Amino acid sequence: MENIKREMYLKRIRPFYDTALIKVLVGQRRVGKSFLLMQIMEEIKQRNKQANIIYIDKEKYEFNSIKDDRTLISYFEKKYRKEVANYLFIDEVQEIASFEKALRSLLNEAKADIYCTGSNAHIFSAELATLLSGRFIQIKIHPLSYPEFLTFHDLKNSQQSLDYFLKLGGLPFLIHLPKEQSVIYEYLKNIIATIIFKDVVNRHQIRDTMFLDNLLTFVADNIGNLFSARKITDFLKSLHIQKSVGSVINYIKYLEEANIISKVRRMNVQGKKIFDVGEKYYFEDIGIRNAIIGFRPQDINKIIENLIFNHLVFCDYSVYVGKLGTKEIDFVAQKENEKLYVQAAYQLSDTQTVQREFGNLDLIADHYPKYVVSMDPMPINTSYKGIKHIHLREFLSRCF
């Protein structure tokens, strides 16, 4: 797996080699951040054979003594070599208390080019940003995209490969496991337990883990649905679980910070207004979602939506749910001066479905690209009133 380069991310990181900026790779546990660090290290060694690489992996026992900013600085000073360029790599940096103070000191003294990974988004939006505003760049690392999935698993782009992807998801370690749902879902359940324990329960000192499990199940069952904290509390009441709206909002935020789920806000397509209430949630990895509640064929529309959202984010779009009067556009994706609209469907099985999916897009007055993405067994790239109808497999295969 180390030898399979994730070129999309390396291209984003390379311009910042040897710059006075801390490079932060953030993402859900087990999405491949550690291997990206190793690939960066290898490229730096090729660029500078005299480079002094100082590597700390906080998931390994040998680095257990590095507990806070002082012990981090002490370890660095022991490994530091004054006569050459020094590079500091820290994997899962959030495991070091007050790490941001040490990184600020090293950056101010220009002692090393610094790279680190983390699994909790809040740390880098709060602790690090407070002390190092404007002095670090953050690159979000996601599970494998569909083309990466094909490369990692040495598969051809076929319907069978797509079926594997929408059932199993894109965590890189899956290449070491047999493509059996029971085996993979058992592995994914262990990943979920690790994320919940380390990045949610421990960090926020949560005692009611059963409530957290029920909440995660609810979100897994409702991907792609507009809902509110009030709706969740009503659901929990049906299970005889009493939680305030405020508690639900906080727990949802913790799951977001752990990079398990992503919130998608609504946008008025005509006025560009962003709504403060009524959002959707999608899973960072569809395999993890399926492992929580099982893969159910009746959920295929939800799964397709989740995959499309993940692909748009992988392609570096900011993504919203579109509101056009009483109509809804599944996704409005924006990037710099680019924009595209996407409607998701399993199959366009009848006239009513065709009219709904194409008709909603046809109401949009601008001339940005519009796509209806489905799994219909038909020629791809056909169009209707300028709106392209494309197979999910083709849509996931490239960035538009």
C-alpha positions in Angstrom: 0.0 0.0 0.0 2.9 2.4 0.7 3.9 2.3 -2.9 0.5 3.4 -4.3 0.7 7.1 -4.4 -2.3 9.3 -3.8 -1.3 11.8 -6.4 -4.3 14.1 -5.9 -3.1 15.0 -2.4 0.6 15.0 -3.1 0.0 17.6 -5.8 -1.7 19.8 -3.2 1.1 19.4 -0.7 4.2 19.7 -2.9 4.0 23.5 -3.4 4.5 23.9 0.3 7.6 21.8 0.7 10.3 23.8 2.5 8.1 26.7 3.3 7.6 28.4 6.7 4.1 26.9 7.1 3.0 23.9 9.1 1.5 21.3 6.9 -1.5 19.6 8.6 -3.2 16.5 7.1 -6.5 16.0 8.9 -9.1 13.3 8.4 -10.9 10.3 9.8 -8.7 7.6 11.3 -7.5 4.9 8.9 -8.0 7.0 5.7 -4.3 6.8 4.9 -2.8 9.9 6.5 0.2 7.9 7.8 1.1 6.5 4.4 0.8 10.0 2.9 3.3 11.2 5.5 5.7 8.4 4.5 5.3 9.2 0.8 6.1 12.9 1.6 9.2 11.8 3.6 10.3 9.7 0.7 10.0 12.6 -1.8 11.9 14.9 0.6 14.7 12.3 0.9 14.9 12.2 -2.9 15.0 16.0 -3.1 17.6 16.3 -0.3 19.6 13.2 0.5 21.1 15.0 3.5 17.7 15.8 5.0 17.4 14.9 8.7 13.9 13.3 9.1 12.5 13.3 12.7 9.4 11.1 12.8 7.0 10.6 15.7 4.1 8.2 15.5 1.8 8.7 18.6 0.1 5.4 17.9 3.3 3.5 18.6 4.4 2.7 22.1 8.0 3.8 21.5 6.8 7.4 21.4 4.7 7.1 24.6 7.0 9.3 26.6 6.2 12.3 24.3 3.1 13.5 26.2 3.2 17.3 26.0 4.9 20.3 24.4 7.9 20.1 26.7 8.7 16.4 26.1 8.1 17.0 22.3 10.6 19.9 22.3 13.1 17.7 24.3 12.8 14.8 21.9 13.2 17.1 18.9 16.3 18.7 20.3 17.9 15.3 20.8 17.3 14.4 17.1 18.0 17.9 15.7 21.1 18.3 13.5 22.2 21.9 13.1 24.3 21.4 9.9 21.5 20.1 7.7 17.9 20.7 6.9 15.5 19.2 9.5 12.0 17.9 8.9 9.6 17.1 11.7 6.8 14.6 11.0 4.2 13.9 13.7 1.4 11.3 13.2 -1.8 11.9 15.3 -0.4 15.1 16.9 -3.6 15.6 18.9 -2.3 12.9 21.3 0.4 15.4 22.5 -1.0 17.9 25.1 -0.4 21.5 24.1 1.4 20.4 20.9 0.6 23.8 19.3 2.9 25.6 21.7 5.8 23.4 20.7 5.1 23.8 17.0 4.9 27.6 17.3 8.3 27.7 19.0 9.9 25.5 16.4 8.3 27.5 13.6 9.5 30.8 15.1 13.0 29.5 15.4 12.9 28.1 11.8 14.4 24.9 13.1 12.4 22.5 10.9 9.9 22.0 8.1 6.9 20.7 9.9 4.2 18.1 8.9 1.6 16.5 11.1 -1.6 14.5 10.9 -4.7 14.6 13.1 -8.0 12.9 13.4 -10.0 15.7 15.1 -11.1 18.7 13.1 -11.8 20.9 16.2 -8.1 20.8 17.3 -7.0 22.5 14.0 -9.9 24.9 13.8 -9.4 26.0 17.4 -6.2 25.3 19.3 -3.8 25.5 16.3 -5.6 28.3 14.6 -5.5 30.4 17.8 -1.7 30.3 18.1 -0.7 29.9 14.5 -3.3 31.9 12.4 -2.0 32.2 8.9 1.0 30.1 9.5 -0.3 26.6 8.7 -2.2 25.0 5.8 -4.7 22.3 6.3 -5.4 19.5 3.8 -8.4 17.2 4.4 -7.7 13.6 3.6 -10.6 11.4 2.6 -11.2 7.7 2.1 -10.3 6.4 -1.4 -12.2 7.8 -4.3 -13.6 5.4 -6.8 -10.6 5.6 -9.2 -8.2 5.2 -6.2 -10.3 2.2 -5.0 -9.9 0.5 -8.5 -6.1 1.2 -8.4 -5.6 0.0 -4.8 -7.7 -3.2 -5.4 -6.3 -3.8 -8.9 -9.9 -3.8 -10.4 -11.3 -2.9 -13.7 -14.0 -0.2 -13.9 -17.0 -2.5 -14.0 -20.4 -2.8 -12.5 -19.1 -5.4 -10.1 -16.3 -3.1 -9.0 -18.9 -0.3 -8.4 -21.0 -2.8 -6.3 -18.0 -3.6 -4.2 -17.3 0.1 -3.7 -20.8 1.1 -2.7 -21.0 -1.8 -0.2 -17.5 -1.8 1.3 -16.4 1.8 1.1 -12.9 3.2 0.6 -10.7 2.7 3.6 -7.2 1.7 2.2 -6.6 -1.2 4.6 -9.4 -3.2 2.9 -6.9 -4.3 0.3 -5.5 -6.7 2.9 -8.9 -8.3 3.6 -11.0 -10.7 1.5 -13.9 -9.0 -0.2 -16.5 -10.5 2.0 -19.0 -8.3 3.7 -19.0 -10.1 7.0 -15.2 -9.9 7.3 -14.9 -6.2 6.2 -17.9 -5.0 8.3 -16.3 -6.6 11.4 -13.1 -4.7 10.6 -15.1 -1.5 10.0 -17.0 -1.9 13.3 -13.7 -2.0 15.1 -12.6 1.2 13.4 -15.9 2.8 14.4 -15.3 1.7 18.0 -11.8 3.2 18.0 -12.9 6.5 16.5 -15.8 6.8 19.0 -13.6 5.9 22.0 -10.5 8.0 21.1 -12.0 11.0 19.3 -15.4 11.4 20.9 -15.8 9.6 24.3 -12.3 10.3 25.7 -12.0 13.8 24.3 -15.4 15.0 25.6 -15.6 12.8 28.7 -18.9 11.3 27.5 -20.6 8.8 29.9 -23.7 8.0 28.0 -22.2 5.9 25.2 -25.5 4.1 24.5 -27.0 7.5 23.5 -24.1 8.1 21.2 -24.6 4.7 19.6 -28.3 5.3 19.0 -27.6 8.8 17.6 -25.0 7.3 15.1 -27.5 4.7 14.1 -30.2 7.4 13.5 -27.8 9.4 11.3 -26.8 6.3 9.4 -30.4 5.5 8.7 -31.2 9.1 7.6 -28.4 10.1 5.3 -29.7 12.5 2.7 -32.7 13.4 4.7 -33.3 17.0 5.9 -33.6 16.9 9.7 -33.0 18.9 12.8 -32.0 18.3 16.4 -35.6 18.4 17.4 -36.4 15.6 15.0 -33.6 13.5 16.5 -34.9 14.1 20.1 -38.4 13.0 19.0 -36.9 9.8 17.6 -35.0 9.2 20.8 -38.1 9.7 22.9 -39.7 6.9 20.9 -36.9 4.7 22.3 -37.6 6.1 25.8 -34.3 8.1 25.7 -34.5 11.6 27.1 -32.0 14.1 25.7 -32.2 17.8 25.3 -31.9 19.5 21.9 -28.7 21.1 23.1 -27.2 17.7 24.0 -28.1 16.3 20.5 -26.5 19.3 18.8 -23.3 18.9 20.8 -23.1 15.1 20.1 -23.6 15.7 16.4 -20.8 18.3 16.4 -18.5 15.7 18.1 -19.2 13.2 15.4 -18.4 15.9 12.8 -15.2 16.8 14.5 -14.1 13.2 14.5 -14.7 13.2 10.7 -17.3 10.4 10.8 -20.0 12.5 9.3 -20.2 15.7 7.2 -22.9 18.4 7.5 -24.3 19.8 4.3 -26.2 23.1 4.6 -28.9 24.4 2.3 -28.5 27.2 -0.2 -31.1 29.2 -2.0 -30.2 28.6 -5.6 -31.5 32.0 -6.7 -30.5 34.3 -3.8 -27.4 32.4 -2.7 -28.6 32.6 0.9 -27.3 29.9 3.2 -30.0 28.6 5.6 -29.2 28.1 9.3 -31.6 25.3 9.9 -32.5 22.0 8.1 -29.3 20.4 6.9 -28.3 16.9 5.6 -25.6 14.6 6.9 -23.5 12.1 5.0 -20.8 9.6 6.0 -17.2 10.2 5.3 -16.9 6.5 4.3 -20.0 4.6 3.0 -18.6 1.3 4.2 -18.6 2.6 7.8 -22.2 3.7 7.4 -23.1 0.2 6.0 -21.3 -1.5 8.8 -23.4 0.4 11.4 -26.9 -0.6 10.1 -26.0 -3.2 7.4 -26.2 -2.8 3.6 -29.8 -2.7 2.6 -30.8 -2.7 -1.1 -33.8 -0.4 -0.3 -31.3 2.3 0.8 -29.6 2.4 -2.6 -30.8 6.0 -3.3 -29.3 7.2 -0.1 -26.0 5.4 -0.8 -25.8 6.9 -4.3 -26.3 10.4 -2.8 -23.6 9.8 -0.2 -21.1 8.6 -2.9 -21.8 11.6 -5.1 -21.4 14.0 -2.2 -18.1 12.3 -1.2 -16.8 12.5 -4.8 -17.6 16.2 -5.1 -15.8 16.9 -1.9 -12.8 14.8 -3.0 -12.8 17.0 -6.2 -12.4 20.0 -3.9 -15.9 21.4 -4.3 -17.8 23.2 -1.5 -21.2 21.4 -1.6 -24.7 22.5 -0.6 -28.2 21.2 -0.9 -30.1 23.5 -3.3 -33.5 25.1 -2.6 -35.4 26.5 -5.5 -38.8 27.6 -4.3 -40.5 24.4 -3.1 -38.1 22.2 -5.2 -34.9 20.7 -4.1 -31.6 20.3 -6.0 -29.6 17.4 -4.4 -26.3 19.1 -4.8 -24.9 22.6 -5.7 -21.1 22.3 -6.0 -18.9 25.4 -6.1 -15.1 25.8 -6.6 -13.6 29.2 -7.4 -15.5 30.4 -10.5 -16.9 26.9 -11.3 -20.3 25.5 -10.3 -22.3 22.5 -11.2 -25.7 21.0 -10.2 -26.4 17.3 -9.6 -29.6 15.3 -9.1 -29.1 11.7 -7.8 -31.4 8.8 -8.6 -31.2 5.0 -8.6 -33.1 4.5 -11.9 -35.3 6.7 -14.0 -37.9 4.1 -14.1 -41.0 6.2 -15.0 -42.1 9.5 -16.5 -42.8 11.0 -13.1 -39.2 10.3 -12.0 -37.7 11.7 -15.2 -39.8 14.9 -14.9 -38.8 15.4 -11.3 -35.1 14.9 -11.7 -34.7 16.7 -15.0 -37.5 19.2 -14.3 -35.9 20.6 -11.1 -32.6 21.2 -12.9 -34.4 22.8 -15.9 -35.9 25.4 -13.6 -32.4 26.8 -12.8 -31.8 29.9 -15.0 -28.0 30.0 -15.2 -25.9 28.0 -17.7 -23.6 26.1 -15.4 -23.4 22.3 -16.0 -26.3 20.2 -14.8 -26.2 16.4 -14.3 -28.7 13.7 -13.5 -26.7 10.7 -12.1 -28.2 7.3 -11.9 -27.5 3.6 -12.3 -29.7 3.0 -15.3 -28.2 0.4 -17.7 -28.1 2.8 -20.6 -25.6 4.7 -22.7 -23.9 7.4 -20.6 -23.6 11.1 -21.5 -27.0 11.4 -23.1 -28.7 14.7 -22.5 -32.2 16.2 -22.1 -32.6 20.0 -22.6 -28.9 20.3 -22.2 -29.0 18.4 -18.9 -26.6 15.5 -19.0 -27.7 12.0 -17.9 -24.7 10.1 -16.7 -24.1 6.7 -15.1 -22.9 6.8 -11.5 -19.8 4.8 -12.5 -18.8 7.4 -15.0 -19.5 10.3 -12.7 -17.3 8.8 -9.9 -14.5 8.1 -12.4 -13.3 11.7 -12.9 -13.6 15.3 -11.5 -15.9 17.5 -13.5 
